Amino acid sequence: MERILEVLRTVLPVLTMLLIGMLCRRRRLVSREGVNALKNVVVNITLPAVLLKAFATTRYTFMDVAVPLLMFAVCFIAWALGKAAGRALGMTSRFVPFLTTGFEAGMLGYALFNMLYGASRTAEFARVDLGQVLFVFTLYKVLLGMEGREKADMGRLLREMALSPIIIAIAAGVLLGATGLYQRLVPSGVAGIFDACADFVSAPTSAIILLTIGYDLVLGDIPWASTAKVVGLRWIIMMLLRTALIALLGIIWPDSGLAAAVNVMFILPPPFVLPVFADDADQRVYVSSALSVSTLAAIAGFAVLAAIGA
């Protein structure tokens, strides 16, 4: 009974915020512009605060360089597998390989991970996230441009990376942590003030993220046959790569402690920005439907992880 109550304490807050978000849309309690504003608050303010503290308080080792490189490679492999499998299965959309790689860590992953394991372990998830963030901001966008027959503007991509609050927060956190500056500020109490400010700013992150996701969950017009096909393909690829990555980490760093972060990362949906690149109405419906169903699958996966205590 105690285990059931523990699972409910973890899962029900997530479902509650999703339902509140759906209610906000149905009752028009929040406008589309309001939801977009809330997303901007998360992406530009509260999530950077989460990442700033996570990277500032991390103890840096060789693993902190190698794990992002591994995740970058995993994301590219997932794209290549999605492209090959999509062709073999007769899936004609150019977005199939982009729906089988990348992870929506910012707008969902951190919320779910912190609900399961607590904010004190955010740095574990941030380590795994860094590689896929770099992939999405660089190669993912280049490949999208190539598929859309657009010329990739590397200068613009680099400017977007440099000016992104998330990248700035990660860079500042790494600077504070890797140089030892954060630890040197602990005896004076300045680090405690830094923590208090970061915790206060980042506190509403999970609730806002889940509300906005619930607001966007519209299941009425989903083409279920084609959507289930691409979502199923993504899950097969993700589970294969997740097993391979955990096995590799177990060989190289038996005590890495990253299995929980990897488990959460690999149940996540693709990046929510993808519909922006859909160039016609049918493709937007296809991509948006895949993201909605992938999000529901991620919530189901989250419930399973909570139940088994993974």
C-alpha positions, 0 to 999 in steps of 0.5 A: 500500500505504501508503494502505491501511495508513493507512486500516486504522490509522484504521478498525480501532480503531473496528471493534475497539472496536465488536466489543469492545462487542458481545462484552461484551453477548454474553458478559455481561462488562458489564451494562446498568447498567454500560454506562449508567454508562459513558455517564454518564461520557462525557456528564458528565465526559470529553466536557465535558473535550473541549469545554472545551479545544476552545472555550478554545483556539479563536480567535474570529471572526464565523464562530464566531457565524454557523456555529452559527446556520447549523447551527441553521437546517439542522437545522430545514430537515432536520426540515421536509424529513423531515416533508414527505417522510414524508407524501409517501411514506406513512411514518406514524410521528410520529418520521420528521422527528426521524430526519431531523434532529439529529446524535449528535455527543456519543456518536459524532461527536467519537470519529470526528472525532478518529480521522480528524483528531486532537484538535488539530482538535476545535475545528473540529468543536465549531464546527459542533456547537454549533448542532445542540446548541442545536437538540436542546436547544431546538426539537427537544424542543419539536417532540417534545412538540408531536407527542406532544400534550404541552405544552412546558415551556420553563422545564424545557427551559431548566433542562436546558440550564443544568444540562447538563455539556456546555453548562456546558463549552461556556460555560466554554470560550467564556468562557476563549477569547473573553475571551483569558484562556486565552492570557494564561495561556500564558506562566505555564505555567498553560494547560499545566497546564489542557491536561494535565488536560483531555487526561488526563480526555478521553483515554478518550472515544473508546474508551468511546463506541465500546464502548457503541455496539457494546454497543447494536448489536442487529440481529436484530429490525430491520424492514428494509423500514421502517428502510431507508426512513427511513434512506435518506430521512435520507441523501438529506436529509443529503447535499443539505444537506451540499452546500448548506452547504459551498457556502455556507461556500465563498462566505462564508468560502472559508478556513473549513476546516470541510469536514472537520467538516461531512463527519463531522457529516452522516454521523452518526445522529440523537440517541441519546436519541430512543427515550426519547420513543417512546410504545409498543413498536412505535415504540421498535423502529422508532426503535431500529432506525433508530438502529442502522442509521444508526450502521452507515451512519455507520461505513461513511461514516467508512471512506469518508472515511478511504479518500479522505482527506476 
